[in-house]
Amino acid sequence: MKTAAMNPVYRRRLLGHRIGIALSVLAMAVGLGFLLWILATLLVKGCAALSPALFTQDIPPPGSEGGGLRNSIVGSLLMVGLSTLVSTPVGILAGMYLAEYGERNKFAQVTRFVTDIMLSAPSIVIGLFVYALYVANARHFAGYAGSIALSLIAIPVVVRTTDNMLRLVPNSLLEAAFALGAPRWKVALMVRLRAVKAGIITGVLLALARIAGETAPLLFTALGNQFFSTDMNAPMSSLPAVIYQFAMSPYDDWRTLAWGGSLLITFSVLLLNILSRTVFSQKAPR
């Protein structure tokens, strides 16, 4: 009798479970469908721009045929590379401080709060901040300003990833190192950091993938350059800014180059995500 009375409740729960699973699968299918649609469109239109000239020639003048994105590719590599060199040590050291000394420290709590705010801050706001701080005082746009803006976007990602990964280290491992007489700084560097180095590298790659396609901060800081230049103290071209400008142009050649640049950025970010999830993933011991 009791089992028979529970059957309606069981059937109702089972029906709700199946409906929830069906809606989840449907939502996943819709998301994957749009993603595949975007990637297919990008491949079809972006492959038309892939040629040696895309990597060996600079941006063409308006209305002219040919040309490439060499100056934009080099400019993006310089600014993203410099911002990575700045944000990686700063973010890792800040994350280590939060994990080691931030348990009951008010300054560490404020740092975490500010980091969370910067993680959710719109990139255009950071671009305006660097414009007011650097460009307005220097009275010229510069690649250095673009690198500063990208660094401010990447640092919070590295900080939170490092902090979260270091907190995953078991206390028994740290207690064993302290029991051997190791000082705290050596335990932090030689034991705790080495135990989660794969996760920290993953966080750095994810930060790099995020800043690789940022457009808004570069429009207010590096602006752009029609010619090839490696001078970081002058306006510098970048792939995201060129894509933004060329996608709205009335010239077919420029729109084709914009699709080619979009394809380069998309697959660069995809490659970084694959690396972060495969090559540098933390493998569980057998």
Sequence and secondary structure as in RCSB ss.txt:
>XXXX:A:sequence
MKTAAMNPVYRRRLLGHRIGIALSVLAMAVGLGFLLWILATLLVKGCAALSPALFTQDIPPPGSEGGGLRNSIVG
SLLMVGLSTLVSTPVGILAGMYLAEYGERNKFAQVTRFVTDIMLSAPSIVIGLFVYALYVANARHFAGYAGSIAL
SLIAIPVVVRTTDNMLRLVPNSLLEAAFALGAPRWKVALMVRLRAVKAGIITGVLLALARIAGETAPLLFTALGN
QFFSTDMNAPMSSLPAVIYQFAMSPYDDWRTLAWGGSLLITFSVLLLNILSRTVFSQKAPR
>XXXX:A:secstr
 HHHHHHHHHHHHHHHHHHHHHHHHHHHHHHHHHHHHHHHHHHHHHGGG SHHHHHS    TT S    HHHHHH
HHHHHHHHHHHHHHHHHHHHHHHHHH SS HHHHHHHHHHHHHHHS HHHHHHHHIIIIIHHHTS  HHHHHHHH
HHHHHHHHHHHHHHHHTTS HHHHHHHHHTT  HHHIIIIIIHHHTHHHHHHHHHHHHHHHHT  HHHHHHT   
SS    TTS    HHHHHHHHHTSS HHHHHHHHHHHHHHHHHHHHHHHHHHTTT      
